Every structure is written in C-alpha cells, then in structure tokens.
C-alpha cells in the first residue's frame, strides 16, 4: 500500500499483513463495546436502528427478486 492507504499495485508485505492482523481484534472489541454501550444507553433508539436496517435488507432482497423476475419475463 502506498501512503494514505491507497493501493499502490504492489503486493502487501508481511509486516503490513501482521500489522492488520494485530489490529483486527482490538478494533472488533471496540466496535462491539460501542454497540453494547449504545444498546444499554438507548434501547429504543437501538431497536429502531435495527428495525430500519432489517427493513432495508428486506427491501433490497425484494428488489433483487423483482429484477430477476423482470429478466425472466422479457423475451
């Protein structure tokens, strides 16, 4: 990777791979801790966010289904 995290076209070095591997676990712990904090701090808002995300996923799946139906219907 080149400076600023932009891919340079060169393969990653072992040092970069090890650095990323050593950062993944602490970052995951921080993200999970934040979500748990947000859940306990404001459960109604957290439920609303999850409900909205689920509705978006379902609508996206329906849109994909409509797309494939349209492909099969056109001759």
Secondary structure, DSSP 4 states (H G I P E B T S, - for coil): --GGG---SSPPPHHHHHHHHHHHHHHHHHHHHHHHHHHHH-HHHHHHHHHHHHHHHHHHHHHHHHHHHHHHH--
